[in-house]
Amino acid sequence: MEPRTRARLALPAAAALLVLTGACTGGAVQGRPGASGLRDPYFPKAGNGGYDVQHYALDLAYDPGDGLLHGKAVITARAEQGLSSFNLDLAGLRVDSVEVQGAAARYNRTGNELTVRPAEDLEKGEVFRTEVAYGGKPKTLTDPDGSQEGWITTGDGAVGVGEPVGSMTWFPGNHHPSDKAAYDITLTVPQGYEAVSNGELRSRSDAGGGRTAFAWHNPEPMAGYLATAAVGRFTVTTGRTASGVALYTAVAPQEAAAGSGPLARLPEMVEWGSSRFGPYPFGTAGAIVLPAGSLSYALETQTKPVYAGAPGEDGLVVHELAHQWFGDSVSPESWKDMWLNEGFATYAEWLWDEDHEGATAEEHFQAFLDGDTDVDDEADSDWYAFPPAAPPGSEEISDPPVYHRGAMVLHRIRQEVGDEEFFALLRGWAADHRHGNADTAGFTAYAEESTGHDLEKVWDVWLYGQKRPH
């Protein structure tokens, strides 16, 4: 994601978890409630414990005319413990029914928690299917800095964007980046509208009643915050990169200039990224360009980043594309590891400049030390305010130290180990953690093991140090 104004969402406090007694067979308790949150350092109520989602099948119908969303979510998961109940994250929206393993289940709503009690306890290791029918007008969540996430109306349609917790406004799930799953999303909209989501468009069909159904398939694991559903009167362009990656871009008509701006270089950028970071991690690439002003930021939604207006700079497109490796394929274990997303994507911008007759990464690095905005217009930011691996709180996880000082950490590694080992490190990290999750401790250990260098001073000064590095 591109930097926001300087603060991020503080998740609204949820009421206490409703504790449900496990069902009994022969007098013995077979399961216990799953946790209502994963105790993330910054968003402790995000996600849920006791199960691991393997697949989401979302069947959504949306009409921009009345703003109503009708949904059915079929969630396939594996129980990681015996479960008498479990939670799904869902903000707003009416729940009409819940079934688990084909049988009606009892459920309760408490804040953003949907607590589900199956008719029979689930055994540890059991793969189970939960079906939730729901609907209503999806919510928009407003961050402390005034930016918005969740379900955003766009004038001629709407878009779902979810970093960090907004996806729970349009579908129930385990909304923490540590639980990734495959997705199939079908969007049914009035004729004349396009509906765009992650992955590959499998079919476009007449749904009757003057409606069209778009079926999207995303087979690679995806964190919930990276899911998207965009509805609008988009102009769609398809193609392939030189190496065969399928491309799909959807552009709001009033943003037609996107076709001749930096986004036109996307095929070249995908090939460039593959040369720097290793093979592109997904089957498709592309973009969704909303009307200008729809959002105050761009977001790296998997396979199709979302832009508010036509991107005006190569760096923005490179940044969101780099996230496909760093953030989307290799996702953070917790929101405290945000610099592994943003520091890497920012450094990718520096590398693009370096490889395309712009400032070198060394010159960008030095510009921040010197506050030289002639080289980098962000160089006078408060990039040193706190260590990138330890933001003070949830409001700071998208602040300059996470982006710029995070990139500077990477450049300090490059200075220490040399180009050959550094670029091997980037490619190895992306390959060895492909489609998984990683944390900061895992990265520092990996960097030292893969390069054979003691990088303790880099970590102490640049990654964790409280003082301004020099």
N, C-alpha and C positions, 0 to 999 in steps of 0.2 A: 504494500500500500504506500502511496505517497504520503509524506508527512501531513498531519492535520494541524489545526491552529496551534496546538501545544498540549491539549488535554484530551483524555479519553473517557469512555463511559465507566462510571462506577455502577456496578450491577445493583438494582434496587434490592433492598433487604427483603428476603422471603420470610414468611411466617414459619414457625417451628414445624418440623416434619411430623405428619400424622403417623404414629406408630401403629402398625397393624399386627395382630397376633397371628402367628403361623397356623395354617391348617394342621389338624392332627389326624393321624391314622393309628389306631390301636393305642392311643394315649401318648404317642411320641411326636414331638414337634419335628416336622420334616424340613422346614426352611425358616429363614429369618428375613426381615426387610432389607432390601438393598439401600445403600446410603443415598441421601437426597442431594449430595454434592460431592465433588472430588477434592475439596479443600485446596483448590488452586491458590497460590499465594496472593493473587490479586482478585480473583473471581471465585471465591470458595463455594458458592452454590451452583456454579456452572458444571454441567455434566452430572452423572449419576454413577453409583457403584453397584456391583453385583452382577453385571452382565457386560458383554462385548458385542456391539452391533456388527453384523456382517454385511447387511444389505438393506437399503431403503427402496421401496417402490412407492412413489408418490403419484397419485392421480388427482390433478388439480384442475378446476374450472374457474376462470376469472373473467368477469365482464367489466371493462373500464367504465361502462355507463353507470352502473350502480355501485361499483367498488366492492362487490361481494366476492369472497373466495369460498369455494366449496371443495373440500379435500377428503381424500382417503389415504391414509398412510399405512402401509404394510411393512412392518419392521421385523427382520429376521435377525435373531441374536443368539448368543450362546451364554448360558448361565455360568457364572464363575464361582457361584456358591449355591447352596440350596436357597430358593427364594419363595417366601410367602407373599411378598409384595415387592414392587420395584417402581421407580419413578421415571418419568419422561419430562423434559423441559418443554413448556408450552406457555407462551405469554398471550393473554387475551384469547379470543376465538372461543366459540361454543363447542363443547364436546357432545356429540349425539350418541355415540356408543363406543364400547371397547370390547374386543374379543381377544382372548389368548388361547392359542391352540384350538381355535374353532368354537370355543365355548364363551358365552357371555361372562365378562369379568366386572367386578365391582370397581368403582373408581371414585376418587375425591380430588378436588382442586384446592390447593393452598398456595396463594401467590402465583409464582411461575412454575409450580410443581404439579404435575398430574400423577397422582399416586394410584397404581393399578394393583388390584389383588386378584390373581387368577382363581378360577374355580377350584383348581388343585395346585398344590405346591409344585414348583419346578425343581428338578433335581440338578445338582452340580454337574456341569458338562452337557446338559440337555440343550439342544438347539430348538428354540421356540419362536413362534410367529405371533406377533401382536398386530391387530388391525384397529385403527382408530378412525372413526368417521367424525368430521368436524367442519366448522364453517363460521362465517361472519365477516366483518371488516377487519383485516389485519392491522396491527398496531405499527406505528412508527416510534422508535425509541430515540430520544434526544440526548445527546452526550453533553457533558458539562461545558464543552467548548462551543456548543450550538450546532455541531454537525449531527447528522441523523443516520440511523441504520435501521434495519428491519425491512418492513414493506413500505416502499417509497412510491408515491404516485408521481407521474412524470408529465402530466398534461394530456398526452394521448395514450397513456398506458400506465405501467408500473414496473418496478424491479425489486427483487429481494436481494439484499446485501447483508452480510452477517458478522463482520468483525467488530467486537469479539463475540457478542451473544445475540445478535439480531435475528439469526435464522429461526430462533424459537418463536418468532412472531408469525411465521407462515407454515411451519410444520413441526410436529412433536418429534423429539429425539434425544439422543445423548450428546448434548451440545458442548463438548469440550474437545480441543484438537487432538487429545491423546486417543480418542476412539474414532478411528477412520473406517469407512465402509464404502462399498460400491453403491451406485445409485442408478435407478431408472426413474425418470421424471416425465410424466405425460401432462402436457398443458393443453387444455381445451379453451379456445377463445373465439369471439365472434369473427366471422369471415371478414377479410380485409386487414386483419391483424396478423403479425408474425409473433411467434412465441419461441424464445431461445433459452437454452439451458446448457449445462455442462456436457462435454463429451461429443458423441456422434448423433446426428439426427437419423434415427432408424426409419421413421415413417412420418408422412404428412397425409392425413386422411379426412374425409368428410365425416363429421360427427353428428350430422343431422341438426335440424332446427337452426340452420344458418350459422353453424359453428365448424371450426376446423381443429383437429387434434394433432399435436406435435409430440412425437415420442422420442425422447432423448435417452441415450445409454452412456453411462460413465463407468466402465468396468474397473478402473484403477481405484485404489483406496483414496477417499477424500474426507477431509475434516468438514464438519457441518458448516463452519463459518465460511467455507469456500464455495458452498452451493449457491446457485443463483437461478432465478426464474425471471425473465424479462419479457414484457408484453408491450408491443408498440407497432407503429406502421413503418417498420424498418425496411431499408433497402439492403438486400442480402447479396453478398459476393462470396463465391467459393473458389477454391483452387488448391494447389499443392506447392510445397517447397521443392527445391531441387532434389532433396533426398527423399521426397515422397510423403512428408507430413501433411495431412489434410488441413486446409484452412477454411474457416467460416467466420465472416465478419458481418455484423448487423449494425447498420448505421441509421440513426434518425434522419429523415429527409432534410431537415434544416441544417444538418451537420455534414452535408455532402462533401465539404472541403476535406474531410478526413481521408477521402480516397486519394488525394494528391499530396497529403502532408506526411508527417513521420510514419503514420500507420501504413503507408504504401511500402515502407521498407521492412515490414514485418517478415516476409519470407527470407530476406537477407539476414535479419536479426536472429531468426530461429537457427539458421545455418551457422551464424557466428557463435551463438550461445553453445551450440553443439560442439563446436571446435574448442571452445574454452572450458566448458563444464562437463562435457560428455554427452552421450546421445540424449536427444530431447525425450523427457520421461513419459509423454503421453501420446496417444494416437492422433490427437487433433490439437490445433492451435487456432487462435483468432481473437476476436474482440467484440464487445458490445458498446456502441457509442450512443449515449443518451443525449437528449437535448441539453444544451449548456445550462448550468444552474440547477440541474436535477439533484446533484450531490456537490459537496465541497471537497471531494477527493476522488482519486481513482482506487480501484481495489482489484487484487490479483485473483479473482474468482477463477477456479481451476479450468484450464484450457481456453477460457474466454474472459480476460480481464474486462472490467467495466470502467468506462471513462465518461465523465460528465462534460460533454462537448468534445469536439475534435482535438486530439492531442496536438499541442503546439511545438513540442520539443522531442527530439529523438530520445533524450534521456528518460522521459516519462515512460515511453513504450518499452525501452530496454529494461527499466526498473521492474515494471510489472511482468515482463516476460521472464526475467531472471528469477522471479519468485516461483515460476513453474518448477524450477530445480530446488530453490532454497525457500521453503515455506509451504509449497504445495506438495511436491514429492517428498522432500525431507521436511516434515512438519514439527513444530515445537512440542516438546513434552508438556510444557506448561507455558502460561503467558509470561512468566519470568524470563523465558528463553527467546523473547521477541527479537533480540539483536541478531540471532541466527537467521531470521528472516530479513530484517531491514538493513543490517550492516552488510550482508552479502549482496543484496540487491543494489544498494548504494555503491558498493565497490564495483559492481558490474557496470554502472554508469561510467565510472572512472576508466575502466578497462575499454569500454566502447570508444570513449574519447581518445584514449591512448592509441587504439588500433585504427582510428579514422582521422588522423592528422589534427587532433585536438590536444588539449593539455594531457600530459602523462599522469599516471596515478601518483607518481612521486611529486609532481607539481601540484596536484590537488591536495595531497597530504601536507605539503609545505604551506600551501595557501591557508589551510586551517590553522596551522601553528602561527602564521603571521597575520591572520585576519585579512588576507588579500582577496577582496571581492572581485577584482579584475579577472582572476583566474577561476574562482568559484563563488557564485553570488550568495552561497550559504555560509561562507567562511567566517562571517562575523556573528554567527549564531552562538548560543551558549552551549556548544558541543561538549564542553568539559564539566558541565554542572553536576553530573553524577556519573558513576561507572555504568557502562552499558549493560553489564550483567546483573546489575542491582538497582533498577529504578526504584525511587522511594515509595511509589504506590501506583495504583491502577491508572491514575490520571497522567502519569509520565511515560507509559510504555510506548508512546509514539512521539516522544520528544526528541530534539536533536541529538543527544548523546547516543540514543539507541541506533540512529541512522548513521550519523557522521563519525562519531567516535568509534562506533562499531566497525565502520569501514576502515578507520585508522588502525584498529587492532589487526585487521587482516593485512594491511600494508606493512605494519611492523613485523608481522611474521615473515612476509616476503623479504623485507630487508635483512632479517636474520638468517633465513635459510636459502635465499637465492631463487631465481625464477623457476628453474627446472623442478625443484622440490616443491615450491609453492603451488605451481599449477597442477602438479601431480596430486597434491593435497586436495585442491578444490575438486578435481575430477574423482578422486578416490572417495571423498566424503559424500559426494552426490551419488556415486555408484553403490557404496557399501550400505547406505541408509535409504536407498531408493524405495519410495512408497511406504516409508516408516516414520518413526518419531525419533527425536534426539534432543538431548539437553546440553547445557553449557559444559558440564563436567565431562560428558562424553566427547565433546569436541576438543577440549584442551588435551585430554588423554590421547585422542586420535592424532591430533596435530604433532604431538611430541613423538609418539610411536612411529608414525608414518614418515616423518622427516629425520628422526634420529637426533633431534636438537632439544636441548634443555631450554624451554621457553618460559621458565618461571618468572623472569623479570618482566616479560611482556604481559603476562597475566596480572602480576602484582601491580604494575604501574598503569597499564592501559585498560585492562578488562575489569579489574576490581578496585583500583586505586581511587581514593576520594579526592586527591589533589589534582590540579591541572597538570597533565603531562607536558613535558618539554622535549 
